[in-house]
């Protein structure tokens, strides 16, 4: 049984990431082994969680992986830990569009039987905060809001008014945090700037968040609330699908990383290894060659648009990627990987694997996707259905190759992506824990 808390808010922008990351770091500094989790598909927040705890940040996404895997994936990540802190997504009751509570923080809290701490932006209210908290606490009786942390409190007088109002709500105040520029994390077109792009500043920001939480929150009361969570009757998820991978020679699967390619789920690497691969990371900004003996290549998401000139300047690696793809070796590229395989990105040469060109756009494309494989590929047989999400401010022209990767059913019907030889490239991010056969199929194609 792992003590656990879900950190939620009435809406985005209330300070969930600051509070959750600060709590993780503050409890870790007490000597506790803290397991960090994030509701939803977000890749960036888990990087800060990992920095705060020294453990991989893991996502809990009921849309992409299914509700039945939320508790098992949680148990897998939290195994052996003293405490788990789960950062929510958007507002507490916000989930997948037109899907009711699916993929909401509230649903995940119920699946984990975890108490919720509500982070409230108190900057423009006083007594009204009690009505707000009362509404959220009473909306769904299965969601247990165990306390409130007041954020962006202006003065001692302001805090007194807030606490006095909440004294009548029945929900205890477990912390009050002043406005503090030092804890802020800079953002750009897709949210926070990832840890890998600002390592030193990120370390300082997480330390400041921990100090703010220590000074403003009742850590003992929060830990007691976490320990009040009942036993969770579930078996931990395992990356092993079917029989364990045979011993002996393991094909090398190179996985892109570094500052330009920071989006990945920890379970992908675990699944590839369980399927028999030797996973070797490399940095397309630094390494001029693929890892020795590479038989397969995975290029996930990230921000190649911020590093287009540097990626283009690494001509030896671009040539090596193109040669590997031309050989028929399996190549799986998602979003940023799709851009890297294109002919160009904002006019800058990329790998030229795909006869397509990418550019930045003013339009944000964001949302869950229900995808059907259009044809056989190294990831899925024709007709296979997966769930994923899109999250980008770029466009690629054409949007689909002669053989598209996916047929999408919402928000509008369309095909997208590219299947060519061993290459599968698409804007759609997928979580392989929900479809573990993807990793096994990919490794099998590595030979």
Secondary structure by P-SEA (a helix, b strand, c coil): cccbbbbbcccccccaaaaaaaaaaaaaaaccbbbbbbccccccaaaaaaaacccbbbbbbcccccccaaaaaaaaaaccccbbbbbbccccccccccccccccaaaaaaaacbbbbbbbcccccccaaaaaaaaaaaccccccccbbbbcccccaaaaaaaaaaaccccccccccccccccccccccccccccccccaaaaaaaaaaaaaaaaaccaaaaaaaaaacccccccccccccccccccccbbbbbbbbbccccccccaaaaaaaaaaccbbbbbbccccccccccccbbbbbbccccccaaaaaaaaaaaaaaaaaaaaccbbbbcaaaaaaaccccccccccccccbbbbbbccccccccccccccccccccccbbbbbcccccccccccccccccccccccccbbbbbbcccbbbccccccccccaaaaaaaaaacc
